[in-house]
Amino acid sequence: MNALLDRISIDPQVCGGKPCIKGTRIWVALILDFLADGMTEAQLLEEYPQLTHPDVLAALAFGAEMSRERIMPLPLGHVA
């Protein structure tokens, strides 16, 4: 298992059990959404000073792990 994943916390008492960066209430999904929308890591760290570079890497590692573990149906467009 990726050691970065130790930086992720899933606690039903924190943010309803959503995966967060340990010791914060910052959702992994929020970090991934911002990066996917084009925010740079530098902008993200400026906006959330409690985050560190390893936290951002942990969010990416968690997203990668989840993509290996789950099958998400993708909507298919109209096939001619």
Residue, then its C-alpha position, 0 to 999 in steps of 0.5 A: m500500500n502507498a505510504l501516502l495513503d496514511r495521510i488520509s482519514i475516513d472517520p464517520q464523525v468527521c465530514g460524514g465519513k468522507p475521505c479527508i486529509k488527516g487532521t483537517r476537514i479538507w475532503v480528498a474530493l475537493i482537492l481532486d476537483f480543484l486540480a481537475d478544474g485547473m487550479t495549480e498546486a501552488q494556488l491550492l496550497e495558498e488557498y489552504p495553508q494547512l495543506t502540504h505537498p505530501d497532502v496533495l500527493a496523498a489525495l492523488a494517490f487515494g484517487a488513483e487507488m479508488s480508480r483501481e478498486r471501483i468500477m464506475p459506469l460511464p454514460l455512453g453517447h448515442v452510438a450510430 
